[in-house]
Structures are given as structure tokens and as C-alpha cells.
Amino acid sequence: MKELPNMEEIWSNESPPELSNLRSLQVMLCKSLSKVINFGSLVKLHKLHYLCIRDCNSVQEIFDLDRPNANGDVKTLSSELTTLELYNLGSLRCIWNKNHCGRVSFLHLERLEAHVCPNLKFMFFPSMVKSLGQLRDLSVKHCNKMEAIIMEELGLETSKTMVFPMLTNLNLQHLESLMCFSRGKHFSLAIQMVTFFSSNEKLMTGSREARSQDHIKSSSNALFCQQVVLPSLETLNITGLDNIEMIWDNQVAANSFPKLKSLFVDKCNKVVTVVPSSILGQLLCLESLKANTCGSLEVVFELRPLNSIDGPQVAVPLKKLMVSRLPKLKCVWKKELTHQVNFQCLHSISVFDCKSLTSLFPASIAKDLVQLEELEINGCGIMELIEKEEGLVPTFDFPKLTSLKLKHLTELKCIYTETHVLHWPTLKTLQVYDCNKLEIFALQLENEMLLHKQPLLLIEKVRPEIICVCFDGEYLK
């Protein structure tokens, strides 16, 4: 259906029985339409698999789930809808107006997209989550008034946990009012507790004060909390969520995010830390992490003390790390207790335009990068690549590094400020541009350069396999 400007309703009580075979419905540019499917028509459309509503400026709700003259003994209506697409619906206030007692289920729904719905405040009621067991792809973009993905129903108790067992891809972009993924009584209680603790902050001492601060941090605007369980999520894209202060709070459900492979964080200007220590041990499959243009971001990986200082290391399977345009970034890896965590699988690291970053690696992290193949740093305030660590003369071995690019690092003086041993036997491409304080070549190590000017390469060790060296725009091959 397209461009029917006078159509206010699609269905009537006398709709033909042939509707029961309808599998696909698209409605576009019907400017007078206010509702799409009521309970009666949904009964007839039980075979509908695909529904797309686009550019209908008067539509206020998609499903009217109120059943007239409903008795207490009501069977659940199961819809076969697999794909729901909602685009550019300026008046849309809710997708489903009611779902009391779960009279309608969407057990087959696999993909849901809501893009450019500026008045839509939430996606689901908590009572609906159980019927979304097949939902795999959820994409919500440019919904300015979206406060939460799940919003509690008035007068109904909310389950302690809400599980999306099959949700694989989650894409949340430009939701400037979003406060959290799930919002209900626990959210209101958290705000009240934060207010109480804040007003009595001066009265707290010792362990009580520490506990209150942990509670305040856990109760701030975190996207995910322990009430939401996402055991199958593989890709998470969050962009333009300016009310979110934390991606995860300190009490994430134990069985959430074990399959997360890709994390992309962009333009979230209140986020200070990307990966806190509380979630690090659950990211068993994380392979790619990108963080861009977050104005308050200070730390990528926060490595606080784990359960036991002498316990086994946490092996993070990360392969690709890219951070860019983070003006307040102080460290990629927070130095505290980095010996408990290793990143041996890292293949590629790119860091761009991070002016507050003065060093890249803690020494304990650098020693583990045995799989690193590509390293590029551009436009940062870095003074040394590897942060100084007390102890014996360290050895930094990068056996698989083939490409090293250092550009516009005007403060970079050295790889490491103390005496060290450095190996990169497979290096093929070296680019150095606008790094005027960095010593690149030397014929031999002299005593006075051991501490501060140990060069990148010794002339006698430069291998013929290095195919390209660039110094301030001039290439040597």
C-alpha cells in the first residue's frame, strides 16, 4: 500500500477471510493512517511474516492489543511475524499499546528495526520479553525520545531477570534520551538511593563511605544491569547515547555477553570507561573493539584487582583494537594489576588523535604482544610507547610485527625510557613522520643514549627485508 492519503484504517470487521493467507505487508506514505493492526485483524493475519511501515506521519501505534470483551479464560494468540520494520514515523508513540497477561506472543519475531521515530519512548513491555525468544537482530536509530528499550508497565510486577536468549546483533544509535536498556522500579530506587547517599556524604567514614561510592557508581546511568541477560549477543554498536555514563554497571548478570565478538562505541560523550574490570572476565569471545569520538573517555580497559591477586590470568581474545578522537584518553590499559590480564591475541592496534595519551602500553602488556602484526599511532601526545616499570632490564619481543607507523607524535622521545632489549625480527614496513624528538637510527649504542635515546633501529641490524622507511615525507627503500 502506497500513497493513500485519505485512508484512516486498513481493516474493517468485514475484511475478507483471504487475509489469513497474507504473508507480507508494506505500508508507505499513508498520511492519515493512525493505527495499523488491531487485535481482531491480528487474529486473521496469523500467517503474516513481514511487516514494514514507512513514512506514515500520523501513525501513533502499530499493534492495538486490547481485546474487546475479553474474559478471564483467554488463549494466547501467537503471531508468526518474523520481521518488523518501522521507518520515519513522526507520530509513533508505541509499537504495542498493551499486552496484559501476555495475551499475544511474538515467538517467531527475529528482526526488529525502528529508525527515525522521534516520539517513540520505548520498545517493549517486560511481560513481552518472554515471547521474544527468537529475536536475533534489534536496531533502534534516531529515536530522540527513547528513554529505555524495556519500560515497566504500570500496575504490573516486573520479572527480576529478562532474557533475550537469541539476540545476536544490537544496534543503538543516536538515542539522546536513552537512560538504560531496562527501566522500572529498580531504576527509580537506584536514583533515590544515590540522592540519599549524596546528601549524607559528609557523614560517611571508612568502609561505609567506600560501599556507598560503589553503589553510586553502580546506580549511575549504566546501559546494562543484572536484570537484562544477553547470552548470545555477538555484535554491539552504541552511537550517540549522550545520557549513558557506563556501558556496564558493577553487577552484570553472570551469563551475559560470553559470545560478544565486536564492540563499537562512538559519540557517547559521558562514558569514562569502556570495559570495566567487573565485565572483563565475561568477554570470552571479544575480538574487535573500536572507540571513537567520546569526549569524556579516559580509560579503555579498567583493570582493577580481581578476586585474588595471585589468581590465574584472564586471557582476553581481542584481535583488533582501534581508538580515535578521544581528547581525554589517559590510558588504554589502566596500569593497576595488569599482570593479571593478557592480550596475547592482539593482531592490530590503531590509535589516532588522542592528545592526552602520554604512553600506550604498560610494560606487562607489551611483553605479551607476541601476535601483534600492525601498530599505527597518529596525532597523540605520546612521550614513550611503553610505560616504565621497576625491575630488571625488560625484553620486548614482537616476533610477528610487520608494520610500524608513527605519525605526528611531536612529544615521542623513545620506545622505553630505561635500558631495554627490543626485538622485531619480521618488520617490513616502518613509517616515521613528524616525530622530531625520536632517535631512529644509530650505528651503535652509546652510553649516554641508553636511558633516553635508545634508537628504533641499529644500522648494523637493519635487514634488507624492510621495504619502506619514511622520514618526514622522504622514503628510503
C-alpha positions as CSV (number, residue, x, y, z in Angstrom):
1,M,0.0,0.0,0.0
2,K,1.5,3.3,-1.1
3,E,0.3,6.9,-1.1
4,L,-3.2,6.6,0.1
5,P,-3.7,10.0,1.7
6,N,-7.3,9.6,2.9
7,M,-7.0,6.1,4.4
8,E,-7.5,6.2,8.2
9,E,-7.8,2.4,8.8
10,I,-6.6,-0.6,6.9
11,W,-9.1,-3.2,8.2
12,S,-12.8,-3.4,8.9
13,N,-14.9,-6.0,10.6
14,E,-15.9,-7.3,7.2
15,S,-12.4,-7.9,6.0
16,P,-12.3,-10.9,3.6
17,P,-11.2,-14.3,5.0
18,E,-8.5,-14.5,2.4
19,L,-6.4,-12.2,4.6
20,S,-5.5,-15.3,6.6
21,N,-3.0,-16.1,3.8
22,L,-1.3,-12.7,3.8
23,R,2.5,-13.1,4.4
24,S,3.9,-9.7,3.6
25,L,2.6,-6.2,4.1
26,Q,4.2,-2.8,3.3
27,V,2.5,0.5,4.0
28,M,4.1,3.7,2.8
29,L,3.2,7.4,2.6
30,C,-0.3,7.0,4.0
31,K,-0.5,10.3,5.9
32,S,-4.0,9.8,7.6
33,L,-3.4,6.3,9.0
34,S,-3.2,6.3,12.8
35,K,-3.2,2.6,13.7
36,V,-2.0,-0.4,11.7
37,I,-3.2,-3.7,13.2
38,N,-5.8,-4.2,16.0
39,F,-6.4,-7.5,17.9
40,G,-9.2,-8.6,15.6
41,S,-7.2,-8.2,12.4
42,L,-4.1,-9.8,14.1
43,V,-6.2,-12.9,14.6
44,K,-6.9,-13.1,10.9
45,L,-3.3,-12.2,10.0
46,H,-1.8,-15.1,11.8
47,K,0.4,-16.1,8.8
48,L,1.9,-12.6,8.4
49,H,5.7,-12.9,8.3
50,Y,6.9,-9.4,7.1
51,L,5.5,-6.0,8.1
52,C,7.0,-2.7,7.0
53,I,5.6,0.7,7.9
54,R,7.3,3.7,6.3
55,D,6.7,7.5,6.1
56,C,3.3,7.5,7.6
57,N,3.3,10.7,9.7
58,S,0.0,10.1,11.6
59,V,0.6,6.5,12.8
60,Q,0.7,6.5,16.6
61,E,0.7,2.8,17.3
62,I,1.4,-0.4,15.3
63,F,-0.4,-3.0,17.3
64,D,-3.6,-2.3,19.3
65,L,-3.5,-5.4,21.6
66,D,-6.6,-4.5,23.6
67,R,-9.1,-7.4,23.1
68,P,-12.7,-6.2,23.4
69,N,-15.0,-8.2,25.8
70,A,-12.1,-10.3,27.0
71,N,-12.9,-13.0,29.6
72,G,-10.6,-14.4,32.2
73,D,-10.2,-17.6,30.2
74,V,-8.3,-16.3,27.1
75,K,-5.9,-18.3,25.0
76,T,-2.7,-16.7,23.9
77,L,-2.6,-15.6,20.3
78,S,0.7,-16.5,18.7
79,S,1.8,-14.3,15.7
80,E,4.1,-15.7,13.0
81,L,5.6,-12.3,12.3
82,T,9.4,-12.7,11.7
83,T,10.4,-9.2,10.5
84,L,9.1,-5.8,11.6
85,E,10.5,-2.6,10.1
86,L,9.4,0.9,11.2
87,Y,10.9,3.9,9.4
88,N,10.3,7.6,9.6
89,L,7.1,7.6,11.7
90,G,7.0,11.0,13.2
91,S,3.9,10.5,15.5
92,L,4.6,6.9,16.6
93,R,4.3,6.7,20.4
94,C,4.3,2.9,21.0
95,I,4.7,-0.2,18.9
96,W,2.2,-2.2,21.1
97,N,-0.2,-0.3,23.3
98,K,-1.0,-3.1,25.8
99,N,-0.1,-6.7,26.4
100,H,-1.8,-7.5,29.7
101,C,-1.4,-11.1,30.8
102,G,0.6,-11.9,27.7
103,R,-2.5,-12.5,25.5
104,V,-0.3,-12.0,22.4
105,S,3.1,-13.5,21.8
106,F,5.6,-12.9,19.1
107,L,7.6,-16.1,19.4
108,H,8.7,-16.0,15.7
109,L,10.0,-12.4,15.6
110,E,13.6,-12.4,14.5
111,R,14.4,-8.9,13.3
112,L,13.0,-5.6,14.5
113,E,14.1,-2.2,13.3
114,A,12.8,1.2,14.4
115,H,14.6,4.1,12.7
116,V,13.6,7.8,12.8
117,C,10.7,7.6,15.2
118,P,11.2,10.8,17.2
119,N,8.3,10.3,19.7
120,L,8.8,6.6,20.4
121,K,9.8,6.3,24.1
122,F,10.3,2.5,24.5
123,M,10.3,-0.7,22.5
124,F,8.9,-3.5,24.8
125,F,7.0,-4.1,28.0
126,P,8.7,-6.5,30.4
127,S,5.8,-9.0,30.1
128,M,6.6,-9.3,26.4
129,V,10.2,-10.3,26.7
130,K,9.4,-14.0,27.3
131,S,7.7,-14.1,24.0
132,L,10.7,-12.7,22.1
133,G,12.8,-15.9,22.4
134,Q,13.7,-15.8,18.7
135,L,14.7,-12.2,18.4
136,R,18.1,-12.0,16.8
137,D,18.5,-8.5,15.4
138,L,17.4,-5.3,17.1
139,S,18.2,-1.9,15.6
140,V,17.0,1.4,17.1
141,K,18.2,4.6,15.5
142,H,17.4,8.3,15.7
143,C,14.5,8.0,18.2
144,N,15.1,11.2,20.1
145,K,12.7,10.5,23.0
146,M,13.6,6.9,23.5
147,E,14.2,6.5,27.3
148,A,14.6,2.8,27.6
149,I,14.3,-0.3,25.4
150,I,12.2,-2.0,28.0
151,M,9.7,0.1,30.0
152,E,7.8,-1.2,33.0
153,E,4.0,-1.5,32.7
154,L,2.1,0.5,35.3
155,G,0.5,-1.7,38.0
156,L,2.3,-4.9,36.9
157,E,5.2,-6.6,38.7
158,T,8.4,-6.8,36.7
159,S,10.4,-10.0,36.5
160,K,13.8,-9.9,38.3
161,T,15.6,-11.0,35.1
162,M,14.6,-10.6,31.4
163,V,16.4,-12.9,29.0
164,F,16.8,-12.4,25.2
165,P,18.2,-15.9,24.6
166,M,18.8,-15.5,20.8
167,L,19.6,-11.8,20.4
168,T,22.8,-11.7,18.4
169,N,23.1,-8.1,17.0
170,L,22.2,-5.0,18.9
171,N,22.5,-1.6,17.3
172,L,21.6,1.5,19.3
173,Q,22.3,4.8,17.5
174,H,21.6,8.5,18.2
175,L,19.2,7.9,21.1
176,E,19.9,11.1,23.0
177,S,17.3,10.5,25.8
178,L,18.2,6.8,26.5
179,M,18.9,6.3,30.2
180,C,19.3,2.5,30.2
181,F,18.3,-0.7,28.4
182,S,15.6,-1.6,31.0
183,R,13.8,0.9,33.2
184,G,11.5,0.1,36.0
185,K,11.2,0.2,39.8
186,H,14.8,-0.8,40.3
187,F,15.8,2.3,38.4
188,S,13.7,4.7,40.5
189,L,15.0,3.1,43.7
190,A,18.6,3.5,42.5
191,I,18.1,7.2,41.9
192,Q,16.6,7.6,45.3
193,M,19.5,5.8,46.9
194,V,22.0,7.9,45.0
195,T,20.3,11.1,46.3
196,F,20.3,9.8,49.8
197,F,24.0,8.9,49.8
198,S,25.0,12.1,48.1
199,S,23.1,14.3,50.7
200,N,24.8,12.4,53.6
201,E,28.2,12.1,52.0
202,K,30.0,14.2,54.7
203,L,28.7,11.8,57.5
204,M,30.2,8.7,56.0
205,T,33.6,7.3,57.1
206,G,35.7,4.2,56.4
207,S,34.2,1.2,54.8
208,R,30.6,2.6,54.8
209,E,31.8,5.5,52.6
210,A,33.5,3.2,50.2
211,R,30.4,1.0,49.9
212,S,28.2,4.0,49.2
213,Q,30.5,5.2,46.5
214,D,30.4,1.7,44.9
215,H,26.6,1.8,45.0
216,I,26.5,5.3,43.5
217,K,28.8,4.2,40.6
218,S,26.7,1.1,40.0
219,S,23.5,3.0,40.1
220,S,24.5,5.7,37.6
221,N,23.2,5.7,34.1
222,A,24.6,2.3,33.0
223,L,23.2,0.8,29.8
224,F,23.2,-2.8,31.0
225,C,22.4,-4.1,34.5
226,Q,21.9,-7.5,36.1
227,Q,18.2,-7.5,35.2
228,V,18.9,-8.0,31.5
229,V,20.5,-11.2,30.3
230,L,22.0,-11.4,26.7
231,P,23.7,-14.8,26.5
232,S,24.0,-14.9,22.7
233,L,24.9,-11.3,21.8
234,E,27.8,-11.1,19.3
235,T,27.9,-7.5,18.0
236,L,27.1,-4.4,20.0
237,N,27.1,-0.9,18.3
238,I,26.3,2.1,20.5
239,T,26.5,5.5,18.9
240,G,25.3,8.9,20.2
241,L,24.0,7.8,23.6
242,D,24.8,11.0,25.5
243,N,23.0,10.1,28.7
244,I,24.8,6.9,29.2
245,E,27.7,7.1,31.7
246,M,28.6,3.4,31.8
247,I,28.1,0.6,29.4
248,W,28.0,-2.0,32.2
249,D,27.3,-1.5,35.8
250,N,29.1,-3.4,38.6
251,Q,26.5,-6.2,38.8
252,V,26.1,-7.5,35.3
253,A,24.3,-10.9,35.0
254,A,26.9,-13.7,35.2
255,N,25.7,-15.4,32.0
256,S,25.6,-12.2,29.8
257,F,27.9,-11.3,27.0
258,P,30.0,-14.6,26.8
259,K,29.7,-14.6,23.0
260,L,30.3,-10.9,22.3
261,K,32.8,-10.6,19.4
262,S,32.5,-6.9,18.3
263,L,32.1,-3.8,20.4
264,F,31.8,-0.3,18.7
265,V,31.4,2.8,20.9
266,D,31.0,6.2,19.2
267,K,30.0,9.6,20.2
268,C,29.0,8.6,23.8
269,N,30.2,11.8,25.5
270,K,29.6,10.8,29.1
271,V,31.2,7.4,29.1
272,V,34.5,7.4,31.0
273,T,35.5,3.7,30.8
274,V,34.7,1.3,28.0
275,V,35.5,-2.1,29.7
276,P,35.4,-2.1,33.5
277,S,37.1,-4.9,35.4
278,S,33.7,-6.3,36.5
279,I,32.8,-7.4,33.0
280,L,36.3,-8.2,31.6
281,G,36.2,-11.9,32.7
282,Q,32.9,-12.4,30.9
283,L,34.1,-11.2,27.5
284,L,35.3,-14.6,26.4
285,C,35.0,-14.1,22.7
286,L,35.7,-10.3,22.2
287,E,37.8,-10.0,19.0
288,S,37.2,-6.3,17.9
289,L,36.9,-3.1,19.9
290,K,36.5,0.4,18.4
291,A,36.0,3.5,20.5
292,N,35.7,6.9,18.6
293,T,34.8,10.5,19.5
294,C,33.8,10.1,23.1
295,G,34.6,13.4,24.8
296,S,34.9,12.2,28.4
297,L,36.5,8.8,27.8
298,E,39.6,8.3,30.0
299,V,40.2,4.6,30.1
300,V,39.5,1.8,27.6
301,F,40.3,-1.2,29.8
302,E,40.0,-0.7,33.6
303,L,42.0,-3.4,35.3
304,R,41.1,-3.3,39.0
305,P,42.1,-6.1,41.4
306,L,40.4,-9.3,40.6
307,N,39.2,-11.9,43.2
308,S,42.7,-12.9,44.1
309,I,45.9,-11.1,43.2
310,D,47.7,-14.5,42.9
311,G,44.9,-16.0,40.8
312,P,45.1,-17.2,37.2
313,Q,45.5,-14.7,34.4
314,V,42.4,-13.6,32.4
315,A,43.2,-14.1,28.7
316,V,41.3,-11.6,26.6
317,P,40.9,-12.9,23.0
318,L,40.9,-9.4,21.4
319,K,42.5,-9.3,17.9
320,K,41.8,-5.7,16.7
321,L,41.8,-2.5,18.8
322,M,41.1,0.9,17.3
323,V,40.7,4.1,19.3
324,S,40.4,7.6,17.8
325,R,39.4,11.2,18.6
326,L,39.4,10.8,22.3
327,P,40.7,14.1,23.7
328,K,40.7,13.0,27.4
329,L,42.1,9.5,27.0
330,K,44.7,8.9,29.7
331,C,45.5,5.3,29.2
332,V,44.3,2.4,27.1
333,W,45.2,-0.1,29.8
334,K,45.0,1.2,33.4
335,K,48.3,0.2,34.9
336,E,46.9,-1.3,38.2
337,L,47.4,-5.1,38.3
338,T,47.9,-5.6,34.5
339,H,49.9,-8.8,35.3
340,Q,46.5,-10.5,35.9
341,V,45.4,-9.9,32.3
342,N,47.0,-10.7,29.0
343,F,46.2,-9.7,25.4
344,Q,48.3,-12.2,23.6
345,C,45.8,-12.5,20.6
346,L,46.1,-8.8,19.5
347,H,47.0,-8.6,15.8
348,S,46.3,-4.9,15.1
349,I,46.4,-1.7,17.1
350,S,45.5,1.8,15.8
351,V,45.5,4.9,17.9
352,F,44.5,8.3,16.4
353,D,44.1,11.8,17.8
354,C,44.3,11.1,21.5
355,K,46.2,14.2,22.7
356,S,46.1,13.4,26.4
357,L,47.7,9.9,25.9
358,T,51.3,10.0,27.1
359,S,52.1,6.3,26.7
360,L,50.5,3.4,25.1
361,F,51.5,0.1,26.8
362,P,52.2,-0.8,30.4
363,A,55.3,-2.9,30.3
364,S,53.4,-6.1,31.4
365,I,51.0,-5.7,28.4
366,A,53.8,-5.0,25.9
367,K,55.6,-8.2,26.9
368,D,52.6,-10.4,25.9
369,L,52.0,-9.0,22.4
370,V,53.5,-12.0,20.6
371,Q,50.8,-12.0,17.9
372,L,50.9,-8.2,17.1
373,E,51.3,-7.6,13.3
374,E,50.3,-4.0,12.8
375,L,50.8,-0.9,15.1
376,E,49.9,2.6,14.0
377,I,49.9,5.7,16.2
378,N,49.0,9.1,14.8
379,G,48.5,12.5,16.3
380,C,48.8,11.7,20.0
381,G,50.7,13.2,23.0
382,I,52.7,10.1,23.5
383,M,56.2,10.6,25.0
384,E,57.1,6.9,25.2
385,L,55.4,3.8,23.7
386,I,55.9,1.6,26.7
387,E,55.5,2.9,30.2
388,K,58.4,2.5,32.6
389,E,58.2,-0.4,35.1
390,E,60.5,-1.0,38.0
391,G,62.7,-4.2,38.0
392,L,65.2,-5.9,35.7
393,V,66.1,-4.8,32.2
394,P,63.0,-5.8,30.2
395,T,62.9,-7.6,26.9
396,F,60.1,-6.6,24.5
397,D,59.7,-9.2,21.7
398,F,57.4,-8.5,18.8
399,P,58.0,-11.7,16.7
400,K,55.2,-11.1,14.2
401,L,55.2,-7.3,13.9
402,T,55.4,-6.4,10.2
403,S,54.2,-2.8,10.1
404,L,55.0,0.1,12.4
405,K,53.7,3.6,11.6
406,L,54.4,6.6,13.8
407,K,53.0,9.9,12.6
408,H,52.6,13.4,14.1
409,L,54.0,12.3,17.5
410,T,55.8,15.5,18.4
411,E,56.5,14.5,22.0
412,L,57.7,11.0,21.3
413,K,61.2,10.5,22.6
414,C,61.7,6.8,22.8
415,I,60.2,3.3,23.0
416,Y,61.0,2.9,26.6
417,T,62.8,5.4,29.0
418,E,65.2,2.9,30.5
419,T,67.6,0.3,29.2
420,H,65.8,-2.5,27.4
421,V,66.1,-5.1,24.8
422,L,63.8,-4.8,21.7
423,H,63.2,-7.4,19.0
424,W,61.0,-7.1,15.9
425,P,62.6,-9.6,13.5
426,T,59.8,-9.6,10.9
427,L,59.4,-5.9,10.5
428,K,58.8,-5.0,6.8
429,T,57.3,-1.5,6.8
430,L,58.4,1.3,9.0
431,Q,56.9,4.8,8.6
432,V,58.0,7.7,10.9
433,Y,56.6,11.1,10.1
434,D,56.8,14.3,12.2
435,C,58.4,12.6,15.2
436,N,61.3,15.1,15.6
437,K,62.3,14.0,19.1
438,L,62.6,10.3,18.3
439,E,66.0,8.8,17.6
440,I,65.5,6.4,14.7
441,F,68.9,5.1,13.6
442,A,72.3,4.7,15.3
443,L,75.5,3.0,14.3
444,Q,75.8,1.5,17.8
445,L,74.5,2.1,21.3
446,E,76.5,4.7,23.2
447,N,76.4,5.0,27.0
448,E,74.8,8.4,27.0
449,M,71.9,7.3,24.9
450,L,71.0,4.1,26.9
451,L,68.4,5.8,29.1
452,H,66.7,8.3,26.9
453,K,67.6,7.9,23.3
454,Q,67.9,4.2,22.5
455,P,67.0,4.2,18.8
456,L,64.4,2.3,16.9
457,L,66.9,0.5,14.8
458,L,70.7,-0.1,14.8
459,I,72.3,0.3,11.4
460,E,74.1,-3.0,11.7
461,K,70.8,-4.8,12.4
462,V,68.7,-3.2,9.7
463,R,67.5,-6.1,7.5
464,P,67.2,-5.8,3.7
465,E,63.6,-7.1,4.0
466,I,62.4,-3.8,5.4
467,I,60.6,-2.5,2.3
468,C,59.8,1.1,3.2
469,V,61.1,3.6,5.7
470,C,59.6,7.1,5.7
471,F,61.1,10.1,7.5
472,D,59.1,13.3,7.3
473,G,57.8,12.5,3.8
474,E,61.0,11.2,2.3
475,Y,61.1,7.4,1.6
476,L,64.1,5.1,1.7
477,K,63.7,1.7,0.2
